[in-house]
């Protein structure tokens, strides 16, 4: 599941504390502490960047999530690609794919 707003706020708080610690250690000329805070800062920024995905989180039934994970383990294909392909196939079967000439009619 994707990161929530609370997750992002907490990661941002860690990044800000690490930045303050890094700057403080740099000013008082403590290179070991500056290195430690710098590492935390870089890891926090990387984690924050990773959570800012354009993909919206999607809840999936447990049995379908299990099937996608089994399929991923079998083929080596990432679960995200399996989910994308499965949803695209389903959408195409509904007549709503990118090549659909007209939207489906209501019965």
C-alpha positions in Angstrom: 0.0 0.0 0.0 1.2 3.5 -0.7 2.4 6.1 1.8 -0.3 8.1 3.5 -0.1 11.8 4.2 0.8 11.0 7.8 3.7 8.9 6.6 5.0 11.8 4.5 4.6 14.3 7.3 6.6 12.0 9.7 9.3 11.5 7.1 9.5 15.2 6.5 9.9 15.8 10.2 12.8 13.3 10.3 14.4 15.1 7.4 14.0 18.5 9.0 15.5 17.3 12.3 18.4 15.6 10.4 19.0 18.9 8.5 19.1 20.9 11.8 21.4 18.3 13.3 23.7 18.4 10.3 23.9 22.2 10.2 24.5 22.3 13.9 27.3 19.7 13.7 28.8 21.5 10.8 28.9 24.9 12.6 30.5 23.4 15.7 32.9 21.5 13.6 32.0 17.9 14.6 32.6 16.0 11.3 31.6 12.6 12.7 28.2 13.9 13.9 27.7 15.9 10.7 28.4 12.7 8.7 25.8 10.8 10.7 23.2 13.5 10.3 24.1 13.9 6.7 23.5 10.2 6.1 20.1 10.3 7.9 19.3 13.4 5.8 20.1 11.7 2.5 18.2 8.5 3.4 15.2 10.5 4.6 15.1 12.6 1.4 15.4 9.4 -0.7 12.5 7.9 1.3 10.4 11.0 0.9 11.0 11.1 -2.8 9.9 7.5 -3.1 6.6 8.2 -1.3 5.8 11.1 -3.6 4.6 8.7 -6.4 1.9 9.8 -8.8 0.3 6.4 -8.4 -2.7 6.4 -6.1 -2.9 3.6 -3.6 -5.4 0.9 -4.5 -6.9 -1.6 -2.0 -7.0 -5.1 -3.4 -8.8 -8.1 -2.1 -6.4 -10.5 -0.1 -6.9 -13.4 -2.6 -6.1 -11.2 -5.6 -3.1 -9.7 -3.8 -1.9 -13.3 -3.0 -2.4 -14.3 -6.7 -0.4 -11.3 -7.9 2.4 -12.1 -5.5 2.5 -15.8 -6.5 2.5 -14.7 -10.2 5.3 -12.3 -9.5 7.3 -15.0 -7.7 6.8 -17.3 -10.6 7.6 -15.0 -13.5 9.9 -12.4 -11.8 7.6 -9.6 -13.1 6.9 -6.8 -10.5 3.5 -7.0 -8.8 2.7 -3.4 -10.0 3.1 -4.5 -13.7 0.9 -7.5 -13.1 -1.8 -5.3 -11.6 -1.5 -2.7 -14.4 -1.8 -5.4 -17.1 -4.8 -7.1 -15.3 -6.7 -3.8 -14.9 -5.9 -2.8 -18.5 -7.2 -6.2 -19.8 -10.4 -5.9 -17.7 -10.9 -2.4 -18.9 -10.5 -3.5 -22.5 -13.0 -6.3 -22.0 -15.5 -3.7 -20.8 -14.9 -1.8 -24.0 -13.2 1.1 -22.2 -9.7 0.6 -23.5 -7.6 3.2 -25.2 -8.7 1.9 -28.6 -12.4 1.8 -27.8 -14.3 3.9 -30.4 -17.3 4.6 -28.3 -18.0 4.3 -24.6 -20.1 1.3 -23.6 -23.8 1.7 -23.7 -26.0 1.2 -20.6 -28.4 -1.7 -20.8 
